[in-house]
Amino acid sequence: MPENTDYKASKSDNQAIAYKERLNSWAIARLLPNTQREIVARFRSRSDAEGYMRHLPQETPNAYYMVVFDCQRQEAVI
């Protein structure tokens, strides 16, 4: 079967990277002053993010964290 040569390698590489980035849409955000947030880690599932979030107060007890679905990242990739 002949190989499809319509697509350049760079385009398929970009598509693979974009797909990989969309897999990790769940994130843990550290809540900062002035309604800002800082993404601490990304996960494929919400349960993974919640499990990791249980560990965070041991490392930084005075910080506040929240599990978020980062849809802006997904829109930027598409």
C-alpha positions in Angstrom: 0.0 0.0 0.0 1.5 3.4 -0.9 2.2 5.9 1.8 0.2 9.0 2.0 2.6 11.8 1.1 0.1 14.7 1.1 1.0 15.6 4.7 4.4 17.0 5.6 6.2 15.5 8.6 6.2 18.8 10.5 2.4 19.0 10.3 1.9 15.5 11.6 4.4 16.2 14.4 2.5 19.3 15.3 -0.8 17.3 15.3 0.8 14.7 17.6 2.0 17.3 20.0 -1.4 19.0 20.0 -3.2 15.8 20.7 -0.8 15.0 23.5 -1.4 18.4 25.1 -5.1 17.9 25.0 -4.8 14.7 27.0 -3.8 16.5 30.1 -6.7 18.9 30.5 -7.2 18.5 34.2 -4.9 20.6 36.3 -4.1 21.7 39.9 -4.0 25.4 40.2 -2.5 27.2 43.1 -4.7 30.2 44.1 -2.7 33.4 44.3 -3.7 37.0 45.4 -5.6 39.2 43.0 -7.7 36.3 41.6 -4.7 34.8 39.8 -3.7 31.2 39.5 -0.6 29.2 38.8 -0.8 25.7 37.3 1.2 23.3 39.5 0.6 20.0 37.6 -1.5 18.5 34.8 -3.3 15.2 34.7 -5.3 13.1 32.3 -8.1 12.4 34.7 -9.8 14.4 37.5 -9.4 11.5 40.0 -5.6 11.6 39.4 -5.6 15.4 40.0 -7.7 15.0 43.2 -5.4 12.3 44.5 -2.3 14.4 44.0 -4.0 17.4 45.5 -4.4 15.5 48.8 -0.6 15.3 48.9 0.0 19.0 48.4 -0.9 20.4 51.9 1.9 18.3 53.3 4.4 20.2 51.2 3.0 23.7 51.5 0.4 23.9 54.2 -0.4 27.6 53.8 -1.2 27.5 50.1 -4.6 27.0 48.6 -5.2 24.7 45.6 -8.1 23.8 43.3 -8.7 21.2 40.6 -9.6 22.9 37.3 -10.4 21.8 33.8 -8.2 23.9 31.6 -10.4 24.4 28.5 -8.4 27.5 27.4 -5.4 25.4 26.8 -7.4 23.1 24.7 -8.9 25.9 22.6 -5.5 27.4 22.0 -4.2 24.1 20.5 -7.0 23.7 18.1 
